[in-house]
Amino acid sequence: MRNGVLFVNTSRGAVVDADALLAALRGRRVRGAALDVYDEEPLPRDHPLRSEPHTLLSPHIGYGCDESYREYYAQIVDDIDAWLRGEPVRLL
């Protein structure tokens, strides 16, 4: 990557070498990082990323929006209703 990039990861925490990212942030080769996923979740309270000033961290909720929550909750209600009728759906 070029120097000064903004790094964003919302896919999988394991694809990021956190130590290398921290070194790049501290050396200003990476200008900032936005992360929604981590190799270890939840991110430990004492993890150095938490105190790095050039980060934006969220707790693995980047997928959420009003529309997706409405759909998820509607499916949950449908699942419970079907189960109570003895006709479960979305079986694994």
Secondary structure, 3 states (H helix, E strand, C coil): CCCCEEEEECCCHHHCCHHHHHHHHHCCCEEEEEECCCCCCCCCCCCHHHHCCCEEECCCCCCCCHHHHHHHHHHHHHHHHHHHCCCCCCCC
